[in-house]
């Protein structure tokens, strides 16, 4: 049992897929933690500014009083600290680790930004371009899934792994993009493997429990856009 | 099959890999890529990004410089360890290396590519970035403490670009962040760094070539 010195706190924000990643990993390892909702968009909360002065973003994991920032770094930290508990999040083979990290980086730097651009697009042309980029990415990820899973249910094989968590946490936003823009990205006729994987991942109890409802995410997105527009058109 | 590195001489990302391989004493075949005419091997090994560096180990390609450096540290699991064993002590270097990745190259590019107000903004940002790094370094010998490590490898190739940033934007890194310049000098005493980094004048020549190509004056 963890003593108070081993306390785990997560500075969070309910709509953030990056926060969900940390939560999934902590739950998989059976680690109890304190969830603290932060104010991120208008007036950043003091705790956030204290523990993540460089980026001022969530998630921040605080363990034994020390902060760990950046969701993928948090995932690796959780995997390493609670290494003996449950299956490994990262593959044990160095090459497979490098491949998992590569695709996680691809999701974060390319696929997810191009997908959210679909909702941000101001013209039909911009929207079409963003859709094309997102679909190109999904083609690559479909192939990557086939190679990584080797016929098993997850990118990580029999168990949920690093890339499952990184990519899987974005699925609630994929549904939100569909609601807002009418575009179904992970279409089972185009990406049968990914579509099946997405269903499996979303059906996992802990994932189901912490995934926000699409309607709430749609509302959140609209509010966020309003804040962004006010900031740019204001002073 | 061995180790092959697809790279380009001036690339700070490629240099990270070269430094890591040298630190570990790994023998490898260096392949200079012509980025204007990428080889079939490069396009096949990195079909997603089509970029260097790519490390090909026993026929398996590894892409993205920091991922490659961690791979090298994992596979050649001997001294010097670029990342420490303790999870928290691994999380901190990963954070700062990621910070270098997100900030320096993009800001540096704006420094030589832009003029006027935009360049002034980039200069201000670069100084802030370097000051943050200086604060993180503190009075340690290296970012890794006594041992040369992951963040040192991630950042040191950019030190040969400082001269170009200074010439293009009109400031002095030494005046703003003497600790970083002192740290860079210490790193240059290491064989791996000395043999890998190019003379800042040569890098500046390359930047001037890029400026001509992009029509920047």
Interface residues (C-beta under 8 A of the other chain):
Chain A: X54 X63 X64 X66 X68 X69 X70 X73 X74 X76 X77 X80 X81 X94 X95 X97 X98 X101 X102 X105 X106 X140
Chain B: X48 X57 X60 X62 X63 X64 X67 X68 X70 X71 X74 X75 X87 X88 X90 X91 X94 X95 X98 X99 X132
